[in-house]
Amino acid sequence: MTPKAAVLAVALTFFGWSAATAQTPAPAKRTPAPPPAPFHVLINAATLGGLPRITIPATDEAGHTNKYTGFSLHDLLVKEGAPTGEPVRALAMLSYILVSASDGYHVLFTLAELDPSFTDHVAVIADQIDGAPFKNAGPYRLIVPFEKRQARWVRNMTAVDLQNLTPP
């Protein structure tokens, strides 16, 4: 050890520093909780049975505010086994919801976008508009009132899938 290095070592020791304290141990690697189990569910009266009905106001593409009645998409996800609340973390943050329509139209949501622990917004699987069944957009239509554009309002909704991305 050179004289300068020796003086530096003595000075650092005086102030409570040492080579051991200068090295930061690597953080312990955590084992993340497994992602939620994927599922595919058809949208029909049997699938939605037992879920609480809700009514929300929303403004459609034409600027008309209507009352939409149906079921919370989040409630359906939980009924089918999707995690909610605190378990929506780690690999569950890579889960997504694919909503399908009879004409082949599809939209995507992250699991967190629909979870009440992340947002106060509710997406609704509606079966009524202003108290009457849909004429041309049903029997089920996904209503997403918190979005500025209605690109994820799905007419003739037929299915919901939960899938998981695999991290690189």
C-alpha positions as CSV (number, residue, x, y, z in Angstrom):
1,M,0.0,0.0,0.0
2,T,1.4,3.4,-0.9
3,P,1.8,6.1,1.7
4,K,-1.2,8.1,0.2
5,A,-3.4,5.1,0.2
6,A,-2.5,4.3,3.9
7,V,-3.3,7.9,4.9
8,L,-6.6,7.7,3.1
9,A,-7.5,4.4,4.7
10,V,-6.7,5.8,8.2
11,A,-8.8,8.9,7.5
12,L,-11.7,6.9,6.2
13,T,-11.6,4.5,9.2
14,F,-11.6,7.6,11.5
15,F,-14.9,8.7,9.9
16,G,-16.4,5.2,10.2
17,W,-15.9,4.2,6.6
18,S,-14.3,1.0,5.4
19,A,-14.1,-1.1,2.3
20,A,-16.9,-3.3,3.7
21,T,-19.2,-0.3,4.2
22,A,-18.4,1.1,0.8
23,Q,-19.7,-2.0,-0.9
24,T,-23.5,-2.2,-1.2
25,P,-24.9,-5.7,-1.3
26,A,-27.0,-6.6,-4.3
27,P,-30.7,-6.5,-3.5
28,A,-32.3,-9.8,-2.8
29,K,-34.1,-11.1,-5.8
30,R,-37.8,-11.4,-5.1
31,T,-39.9,-14.2,-6.5
32,P,-43.0,-12.5,-7.9
33,A,-46.4,-13.9,-7.4
34,P,-47.6,-15.9,-10.4
35,P,-49.7,-14.1,-13.0
36,P,-53.5,-14.7,-12.9
37,A,-54.9,-17.7,-14.7
38,P,-56.1,-16.8,-18.2
39,F,-59.7,-17.2,-19.0
40,H,-62.2,-16.8,-21.9
41,V,-65.8,-16.1,-21.1
42,L,-68.8,-15.6,-23.4
43,I,-71.1,-12.7,-22.7
44,N,-74.6,-13.9,-22.1
45,A,-77.4,-13.9,-19.5
46,A,-76.0,-17.0,-17.7
47,T,-72.5,-15.5,-17.4
48,L,-73.8,-12.2,-16.2
49,G,-76.4,-13.8,-13.8
50,G,-75.8,-13.0,-10.2
51,L,-73.8,-9.8,-10.8
52,P,-75.3,-6.6,-9.4
53,R,-76.9,-4.3,-11.9
54,I,-75.8,-0.7,-12.2
55,T,-76.9,2.4,-14.1
56,I,-74.6,5.1,-15.3
57,P,-75.0,8.3,-17.4
58,A,-72.8,8.6,-20.4
59,T,-72.6,10.8,-23.5
60,D,-72.6,8.9,-26.8
61,E,-70.9,9.7,-30.1
62,A,-73.7,12.0,-31.2
63,G,-73.5,14.0,-28.0
64,H,-76.6,12.6,-26.4
65,T,-76.5,11.7,-22.7
66,N,-78.2,8.5,-21.9
67,K,-78.6,6.1,-19.0
68,Y,-76.9,2.8,-19.5
69,T,-77.9,-0.2,-17.3
70,G,-76.0,-3.4,-17.1
71,F,-73.0,-4.9,-15.2
72,S,-69.6,-3.8,-14.1
73,L,-66.9,-5.3,-16.3
74,H,-64.7,-5.4,-13.2
75,D,-67.3,-7.4,-11.3
76,L,-67.4,-10.0,-14.1
77,L,-63.6,-10.2,-14.1
78,V,-63.6,-10.9,-10.3
79,K,-66.3,-13.5,-10.7
80,E,-64.2,-15.3,-13.3
81,G,-61.1,-15.3,-11.0
82,A,-59.2,-12.1,-11.9
83,P,-57.2,-10.6,-9.0
84,T,-58.4,-7.3,-7.6
85,G,-57.0,-4.7,-5.1
86,E,-53.6,-5.4,-3.6
87,P,-52.8,-8.5,-5.6
88,V,-52.8,-6.4,-8.8
89,R,-49.1,-5.9,-8.8
90,A,-45.9,-7.5,-10.2
91,L,-46.8,-10.0,-13.0
92,A,-50.6,-9.1,-12.7
93,M,-49.6,-5.7,-14.0
94,L,-48.8,-7.4,-17.3
95,S,-52.3,-8.9,-17.5
96,Y,-54.7,-7.5,-20.1
97,I,-58.4,-7.9,-20.9
98,L,-59.4,-8.4,-24.5
99,V,-63.1,-7.6,-25.3
100,S,-64.5,-9.0,-28.5
101,A,-67.5,-8.2,-30.7
102,S,-69.6,-10.3,-33.1
103,D,-68.2,-8.3,-36.1
104,G,-64.5,-9.1,-35.2
105,Y,-63.9,-5.8,-33.4
106,H,-61.6,-6.1,-30.4
107,V,-60.4,-3.7,-27.7
108,L,-57.8,-4.0,-25.0
109,F,-57.6,-2.9,-21.4
110,T,-55.0,-3.5,-18.8
111,L,-56.2,-5.2,-15.6
112,A,-55.2,-2.2,-13.6
113,E,-57.3,0.2,-15.8
114,L,-60.4,-1.6,-14.6
115,D,-59.5,-2.1,-10.9
116,P,-61.2,0.1,-8.3
117,S,-57.9,0.3,-6.3
118,F,-56.4,2.2,-9.3
119,T,-59.4,4.2,-10.7
120,D,-62.8,5.4,-9.8
121,H,-64.0,4.8,-13.4
122,V,-66.4,2.0,-14.2
123,A,-66.7,0.2,-17.6
124,V,-70.2,-1.3,-18.0
125,I,-71.5,-4.2,-20.0
126,A,-74.8,-2.6,-20.8
127,D,-77.9,-4.4,-21.9
128,Q,-80.2,-1.3,-21.8
129,I,-80.2,2.3,-22.9
130,D,-82.7,4.6,-21.1
131,G,-84.5,1.5,-19.8
132,A,-85.0,-0.3,-23.1
133,P,-82.9,-3.0,-24.8
134,F,-80.5,-2.0,-27.5
135,K,-82.0,-2.0,-31.0
136,N,-78.8,-2.3,-33.1
137,A,-75.9,-2.3,-30.7
138,G,-76.7,-5.3,-28.5
139,P,-77.8,-7.4,-26.9
140,Y,-74.7,-6.3,-24.9
141,R,-72.6,-3.1,-25.4
142,L,-69.5,-2.1,-23.5
143,I,-69.8,1.5,-22.3
144,V,-66.6,3.3,-21.2
145,P,-67.8,6.7,-20.1
146,F,-64.5,8.0,-18.7
147,E,-62.8,8.1,-22.2
148,K,-62.9,11.2,-24.4
149,R,-63.4,9.0,-27.5
150,Q,-65.8,6.1,-27.8
151,A,-63.3,3.8,-29.7
152,R,-63.5,1.2,-26.9
153,W,-67.3,1.3,-26.7
154,V,-67.9,-2.2,-28.1
155,R,-71.2,-2.9,-29.9
156,N,-72.5,-6.5,-29.9
157,M,-70.1,-7.6,-27.3
158,T,-69.6,-11.4,-27.3
159,A,-66.6,-12.3,-25.1
160,V,-64.0,-11.3,-22.6
161,D,-60.5,-12.8,-22.3
162,L,-57.9,-12.3,-19.6
163,Q,-54.4,-12.9,-20.9
164,N,-50.9,-12.3,-19.6
165,L,-47.8,-10.9,-21.3
166,T,-44.5,-12.5,-20.5
167,P,-41.8,-10.1,-19.4
168,P,-38.6,-10.1,-21.5
